[in-house]
Amino acid sequence: MVHPNDTRAGDTVILVGGCGGLSRRYGEVVAERGLALRHFETRVPSGARHALGRVAAVFVVVGMVSHALRDRVKDLAPSGTRVVYLRTASVSALRAAVGDLAARRSAA
């Protein structure tokens, strides 16, 4: 769901790691804030850079991602993109992080 007063609709949030079975729920949580989700659980497909659009933030699930994948995804995002490390792969952890991102964006 895109909020009509969200002037930055279309921005993308990248999630690295996490649980593939929760991808749909992750996407719903991000969409509640008018953002799109790109979830990379185990690898980054070739050509991913061109499909990302504007990147609002990169979320990394600490215990469920290789360092190589984390670094590859961080290299896809523009310099200065906010990188947030999540302790768990839970939907509630992502919801809290996206809520914090939305609060920071509206304050800016």
Secondary structure by P-SEA (a helix, b strand, c coil): ccccccccccbbbbbccccccaaaaaaaaaaaacbbbbbbccccccccccccccccbbbbccccccaaaaaaaaaacccccbbbbbccccaaaaaaaaaaaaaaaaac
